[in-house]
Amino acid sequence: MTGQGVQINWSKITEAAGLYASGTELRQVQTRLKRLGKLAGPIEHATEALRGLSDGKLSEVRIRHDFLYQEKPLVGSDRKMPSRAERPPASRLVSPRGAALKLFLIALYEAQTRTKPGNRPDNTRPIVRRGRFDVGWIDLVASAAESSGAGRTSHRELEKRARQIRETVKKLADDDHLLLTLPNGTKSTGNYEGFLLNHEGGVSPLGTPPPRYTVPVVKDADFFTVPVELFTNGWIYALEDTELVFLLMVARNQPSDPNTAFRITAAERIQHYGVGPHTYDSHKLLAQMGIVEVTDDTHRYPDGRVADYNGNNALPHQLRFTPDGLEKQATEPTVGYLESRVPPSARVPSSSAGTGVEPAAPA
């Protein structure tokens, strides 16, 4: 685990362990670094806005199990995952570039900063702030939207960011998800304003709409929690969707004793979480960030392959949620670790690229 004041030389660790990325993975790392470079300022501003909503009064965010976990087992395997429509909402929303998962989690956080347990939150927050000191939804979502024009481009950029929010709200409210309700949906203008949260389970397998959202209450015991630092230290923006879903899965499974490790079998993650091997591999970055502690099966090589595999001798990793890892600001250690995955031959001086790596090659 790493403290806030500890500087780690990720490059030396990576070189010693032989963990440089190559091929497709290298291109993915480079693309992510480039994106994080563009997002550095927006992440800082959006994190500050999120932090201002809580103002230190909220220590954790409650998320109902139905958002992440499906009680009735799905049919599937790592070779053929259950269809996206069958999966729980969290894994259904996973997208390499989309904002739906992040926006929904941010909306839960935002609601809980101002709504007591058991109550239904309203939504008077505009998508675009109306006054100088207001906070709109676009202020709560880090976006690298750029204007195509020259000179003063703030209005164009603002409209691009607002359009992204409206498109994301539209997706969350569509018949495939029903995670939001649009009370103004029939209006000719402002139809995405005032969107309301629905129950985290979203659309049912029978297609019936969910009830309106209420902040979970302790006596119902139908939720798990994540530390508020997921939002107030910028991790909600720095992590990929797959990493967020893995983090939620680990947080949900952590026993009450924080020192107790656990395992999630392949059957459980596929059939109940709708999580495939790519999402499961997200433990690598989270472990390096000190958010998850991973104890490898002794039969496994570093790349995950199993020595002398016979169908019975492979155990899942032992996992332990270590939320103290979220107490540091997210961007710098995430970028530092990703940069360390880039081999020296693919690096350029940091002053020329902003991230110290070559731009991503076309996939």
C-alpha positions in Angstrom: 0.0 0.0 0.0 1.2 3.5 -0.8 0.7 6.6 1.4 0.1 10.0 0.0 3.6 11.2 0.6 5.4 8.2 -0.8 7.1 8.4 -4.2 7.4 5.1 -6.0 9.7 4.5 -9.0 7.3 2.5 -11.1 9.8 2.2 -14.0 12.4 0.4 -11.9 9.8 -2.0 -10.5 8.3 -2.7 -13.9 11.8 -3.2 -15.5 12.8 -5.6 -12.7 9.6 -7.6 -13.1 9.6 -7.6 -16.9 6.1 -6.1 -17.0 6.5 -3.7 -20.0 3.4 -3.7 -22.2 3.7 -4.7 -25.9 1.6 -5.0 -29.0 -2.1 -4.2 -28.6 -1.7 -3.7 -24.8 1.0 -1.1 -25.4 -1.2 0.8 -27.8 -4.0 0.7 -25.2 -1.7 2.1 -22.5 -0.5 4.9 -24.8 -4.0 5.8 -25.8 -5.0 5.9 -22.1 -2.1 8.1 -21.2 -2.9 10.5 -24.0 -6.5 10.7 -22.8 -5.5 11.2 -19.2 -3.1 14.0 -20.3 -6.0 15.8 -21.9 -8.2 15.1 -18.8 -5.8 16.3 -16.2 -7.4 19.8 -15.9 -11.0 18.6 -16.3 -10.4 15.9 -13.6 -9.1 18.5 -11.2 -12.0 20.8 -11.7 -14.7 18.1 -11.6 -13.2 16.5 -8.5 -13.2 19.9 -6.8 -16.9 20.2 -7.7 -17.7 16.8 -6.3 -15.8 17.5 -3.1 -17.8 20.7 -2.7 -21.1 18.8 -2.8 -20.1 16.6 0.1 -18.2 19.2 2.1 -16.9 16.4 4.4 -20.3 15.3 5.6 -20.5 12.1 3.6 -18.0 9.2 4.4 -19.4 6.5 2.1 -21.8 6.0 -0.8 -24.5 3.3 -0.6 -25.1 1.2 -3.7 -27.8 -1.5 -3.9 -26.6 -5.1 -4.7 -28.9 -5.2 -7.7 -26.8 -2.7 -9.6 -23.8 -5.1 -9.6 -25.1 -8.6 -8.7 -27.8 -10.8 -10.2 -29.3 -13.4 -7.9 -30.5 -15.8 -10.6 -27.4 -17.3 -12.3 -26.7 -16.4 -15.9 -25.7 -18.9 -18.5 -22.2 -18.3 -19.9 -18.5 -18.9 -19.7 -15.3 -16.9 -20.4 -15.5 -18.1 -24.0 -19.1 -17.1 -24.4 -20.2 -14.5 -22.0 -23.9 -13.9 -21.2 -25.5 -11.4 -23.6 -25.1 -7.8 -22.5 -28.9 -7.4 -22.1 -28.9 -10.2 -19.5 -26.2 -8.8 -17.3 -26.6 -6.6 -14.2 -26.6 -2.9 -14.9 -23.0 -2.2 -13.8 -21.4 -4.7 -16.2 -24.0 -3.8 -18.9 -22.9 -0.2 -18.8 -19.1 -0.9 -19.3 -17.8 0.9 -22.3 -14.2 1.8 -23.3 -15.1 5.5 -24.0 -18.7 5.9 -22.7 -19.7 7.9 -19.6 -22.9 6.1 -18.6 -21.4 4.1 -15.7 -19.5 7.1 -14.3 -22.5 9.5 -14.6 -24.9 7.1 -12.9 -22.4 6.5 -10.0 -21.9 10.3 -9.7 -25.6 10.8 -9.7 -25.9 8.3 -6.7 -23.2 10.2 -4.9 -24.8 13.6 -5.7 -28.2 12.4 -4.4 -26.8 11.1 -1.2 -25.0 14.3 -0.4 -28.4 16.1 0.0 -31.0 13.4 0.6 -31.6 11.5 3.9 -31.9 7.7 3.8 -35.3 6.4 2.8 -36.2 9.6 0.9 -36.5 10.2 -2.9 -34.1 12.8 -4.3 -35.4 15.4 -6.7 -33.2 17.0 -9.3 -33.2 20.7 -9.8 -29.5 20.8 -10.9 -29.3 22.0 -14.5 -27.2 20.3 -17.1 -25.4 23.6 -17.7 -25.0 25.9 -14.7 -27.1 29.1 -14.9 -25.1 31.4 -12.6 -21.5 32.0 -11.8 -21.5 30.1 -8.6 -23.9 27.3 -9.6 -22.8 23.7 -10.3 -24.3 22.0 -13.3 -24.1 18.4 -14.3 -21.4 19.2 -16.8 -19.2 20.5 -13.9 -19.4 17.0 -12.2 -18.2 15.0 -15.2 -14.6 15.3 -16.5 -14.7 15.7 -20.2 -11.9 16.2 -22.8 -14.4 17.7 -25.3 -12.6 20.2 -27.5 -13.8 22.9 -29.8 -13.0 22.6 -33.5 -12.8 26.3 -33.9 -10.0 28.8 -33.1 -9.7 31.7 -30.7 -12.3 32.0 -28.0 -14.0 28.5 -27.9 -15.5 28.3 -24.5 -19.1 28.4 -25.7 -18.5 25.6 -28.3 -16.7 23.5 -25.8 -19.6 24.0 -23.3 -22.1 22.9 -25.9 -20.1 19.8 -26.7 -19.9 18.8 -23.0 -23.6 19.5 -22.6 -24.4 17.3 -25.6 -22.3 14.5 -24.1 -24.3 14.7 -20.9 -27.6 14.7 -22.7 -26.6 11.7 -24.8 -25.5 9.8 -21.7 -28.8 10.6 -19.9 -30.7 9.4 -22.9 -28.8 6.1 -22.8 -29.4 5.6 -19.1 -33.1 6.3 -19.6 -33.7 4.1 -22.6 -35.7 0.9 -22.5 -32.6 -1.3 -22.3 -31.6 0.3 -18.9 -34.4 2.4 -17.3 -31.9 3.7 -14.7 -33.3 7.2 -15.2 -36.7 8.7 -15.7 -37.2 11.8 -17.9 -40.1 13.8 -16.5 -39.6 16.4 -19.2 -39.0 13.8 -22.0 -42.0 14.9 -24.1 -41.0 18.6 -24.2 -39.5 20.0 -27.4 -36.7 21.7 -25.4 -35.0 20.8 -22.1 -36.3 17.3 -22.3 -33.2 15.9 -20.5 -33.4 18.5 -17.7 -34.5 17.3 -14.3 -33.8 13.6 -14.9 -34.6 11.4 -11.9 -32.9 8.3 -10.6 -34.6 4.9 -10.7 -33.8 1.9 -8.5 -30.3 0.7 -9.3 -31.6 -2.6 -10.6 -32.9 -0.9 -13.7 -35.1 -2.7 -16.2 -36.3 -6.2 -15.0 -35.8 -9.3 -17.1 -39.5 -9.1 -18.0 -39.1 -5.5 -19.2 -41.1 -3.9 -16.4 -40.0 -0.5 -15.3 -38.2 -0.1 -11.9 -39.5 2.0 -9.0 -38.1 5.5 -8.3 -34.9 5.6 -6.4 -34.7 6.1 -2.7 -31.5 6.4 -0.7 -30.9 3.0 0.9 -31.6 2.6 4.6 -29.6 0.5 7.0 -32.5 -1.8 8.1 -33.1 -3.0 4.6 -29.5 -4.4 4.3 -29.8 -4.4 0.5 -26.7 -2.4 -0.2 -22.9 -2.3 0.0 -20.8 0.8 0.4 -17.8 2.4 -1.3 -15.6 5.2 0.3 -16.5 8.7 -0.6 -12.9 9.1 -1.7 -13.7 7.2 -4.9 -15.4 10.5 -5.9 -13.6 13.2 -3.9 -10.1 12.1 -4.9 -10.8 11.7 -8.6 -10.7 7.9 -9.0 -14.2 7.9 -10.6 -12.6 9.7 -13.5 -9.1 8.2 -13.6 -10.2 4.5 -13.6 -11.6 2.7 -16.6 -15.1 1.3 -16.5 -13.7 -2.3 -16.1 -11.6 -1.2 -13.1 -14.6 0.5 -11.5 -16.7 -2.6 -11.9 -14.0 -4.7 -10.4 -13.6 -2.3 -7.5 -17.3 -2.4 -6.8 -17.2 -6.2 -6.9 -14.4 -6.4 -4.4 -16.0 -3.8 -2.1 -19.2 -5.8 -2.1 -17.5 -9.1 -1.3 -15.1 -7.8 1.4 -16.0 -9.4 4.8 -16.7 -7.2 7.8 -13.2 -8.0 9.0 -11.0 -5.8 6.7 -8.0 -8.2 7.1 -9.9 -11.2 5.8 -9.2 -12.1 2.1 -11.7 -13.9 -0.1 -12.0 -15.5 -3.6 -14.4 -15.0 -6.4 -14.7 -18.0 -8.6 -15.0 -17.8 -12.3 -18.5 -19.2 -12.2 -19.6 -16.5 -9.7 -18.1 -13.6 -11.6 -19.6 -14.7 -14.9 -23.0 -16.0 -13.7 -23.8 -13.4 -11.1 -21.8 -10.3 -12.0 -21.6 -10.7 -15.8 -17.9 -10.0 -15.5 -15.5 -11.5 -18.1 -11.7 -12.1 -17.9 -10.8 -8.6 -19.3 -12.7 -6.9 -16.5 -11.2 -9.3 -14.0 -7.7 -8.4 -15.2 -8.4 -4.9 -13.9 -7.1 -6.0 -10.6 -3.5 -5.4 -11.8 -3.7 -1.6 -11.8 -5.9 -1.5 -8.7 -3.3 -3.7 -6.9 -0.5 -1.4 -7.9 -2.5 1.6 -6.6 -3.0 -0.1 -3.2 -6.8 -0.3 -3.6 -6.9 -4.1 -3.9 -4.6 -6.6 -2.4 -4.1 -9.6 -4.6 -2.4 -12.9 -3.5 -1.7 -15.0 -6.6 -2.3 -18.7 -6.8 1.1 -20.3 -6.6 0.3 -22.3 -9.7 -0.1 -19.2 -11.9 2.6 -17.4 -14.0 2.6 -13.6 -13.9 0.5 -13.5 -17.1 -2.2 -15.5 -15.4 -1.6 -18.8 -17.2 -1.6 -21.9 -14.9 1.4 -24.2 -14.7 0.6 -27.9 -15.6 -3.1 -27.0 -15.9 -5.3 -30.1 -15.5 -8.7 -28.5 -15.0 -8.6 -28.7 -11.2 -5.3 -27.2 -10.0 -6.1 -23.5 -10.6 -7.5 -21.3 -7.8 -8.8 -17.8 -8.2 -6.7 -15.0 -6.7 -7.2 -14.2 -3.1 -8.5 -10.6 -2.9 -8.8 -8.0 -0.2 -10.3 -4.5 -0.5 -7.9 -1.9 0.9 -9.8 1.4 0.7 -6.9 3.4 2.2 -5.5 3.3 -1.4 -8.3 5.7 -2.4 -7.1 8.4 0.0 -4.5 9.8 -2.4 -5.4 11.8 -5.5 -5.9 9.6 -8.4 -4.3 11.1 -11.5 -0.6 11.3 -10.7 -0.1 7.7 -9.4 -2.3 6.3 -12.2 -0.3 8.1 -14.9 3.0 7.2 -13.2 2.2 3.5 -13.2 0.9 3.5 -16.8 4.0 5.4 -18.0 6.1 2.7 -16.3 4.4 0.1 -18.5 5.8 1.8 -21.7 9.3 0.3 -22.6 12.1 2.8 -22.9 12.2 2.4 -26.7 8.7 3.8 -27.0 9.2 6.8 -24.7 9.8 10.4 -25.6 10.9 13.3 -23.4 7.9 14.2 -21.2 8.1 17.9 -22.4 7.2 16.9 -25.9 4.2 14.8 -25.2 2.9 15.6 -21.8 2.9 12.0 -20.8 6.4 10.8 -21.7 5.2 8.4 -24.4 4.8 8.3 -28.1 1.2 9.0 -29.3 -0.7 5.8 -29.7 -0.3 3.9 -33.0 -3.5 3.1 -34.9 -5.1 -0.1 -33.7 
